[in-house]
Amino acid sequence: MAVPASIVIVGAGQAGAVAARTLRERGYAGVITLVGDEAHLPYERPPLSKEALGAGVDAGVGRLHPAQYYADHDIRVVSGAVASALDRAQREVVLADGRRLPYDACLLATGGRARRLPLLPERLPNVHVLRTLDDAMALGAALAPGVRLAVVGGGFLGLEAAWTASQRGAAVTVIEGAPALLGRVLPPVLSEWLLLRARAAGLDVRLEVSVCGAVPGATAAGTTLALSDGNQIEADQVLVAIGLVPNTELASSAGLPLCAATAGVLVDADCRTADPHVWAAGDCASQCREPDAQAVRTESWQNANTHGAIAAASLLQAERPVTPYPWFWTDQLGCNIQILGAAQPGLQYVMRGTAQPADDAPRLLAVGLREGVPVHGVAINAGGDLRVLRPLFEQAAAIDAHAFADPACALKPFVKSCLQRSA
């Protein structure tokens, strides 16, 4: 297929906006239309659980580019428009208001929506989710000193929002069904450290419990949550932070294959779908990076950027950008936590530095080794150190665990020495 003369990007989130920007940066001169169902210009989502929960926050928080950027780069932004159908035969995106947008190529970057709890329906005024800027501003407006906030879900988003709310004076209870906080991404010792730090900071964290009932509370706007352990929680406001459902209805109704295991739109290593004129990227896409490999759907800031850049290159038939080693960051309980790679069973963890739960400025670096090779790294307020170590992960270079754990060991010469030995 020749380079398309017109490209319609459905979804004005980070993946879609990065794709549009990358197309122009790579010299694409055709028509770009960016369609978003929100009234806001494209923005990043990490601020939603942080700055966007502040009192009287500006609606431009996290915005990727000012409005003038899109005008200067001839990117047509259609905001507040819901795409209701993908007409693959006519190569048109159909909007709910009846407009039809023709395309030579279409990129689906439709993202996802917050998963809901049936016990806490959307219609209740004091029940919130945190997926959009409007969600964040609504929750932020409800926060004040003394407000009782129940956060259902102790994952990254729930914990970030819980900490932000507590900094605004709210009394916060976190309800998590798992036996540990962030147990799928942290080694057990750091999950326990995070739990102790949360409780030391005044958060009421309940593990291995779930919400099994909800009734109107003692106050007119409140809710009483019944927990699976027999206890009850009185809450003025409730935040449901239990994950994301990918928005794949547009693709599915158009007959594009979905991944049965990960529920995303199936794409190859270049973000191509089964239709040669349709690509998919970001939270909605399940990618097979190798033929016959298991599809992976990743929800992260890095993946949105990476997929946007890969899709843009593929649309232009250019060389695929190098996929970076998986990296994630979060701000938790007054600490910046960065994660390189993924937790795996059977890793040997080596710690560098110390961190007590109540420390004002803890600093710790944990590296998970498999046969001496680092595959998982967690940095608490030590992101710079983790960046220094990144080449060891990328090149699968074995390390001397004893030397690494010694704080007197300078990291840059240490990394250089390890790489030389593995060459």
Disulfide bonds with the S-S distance in Angstrom:
none
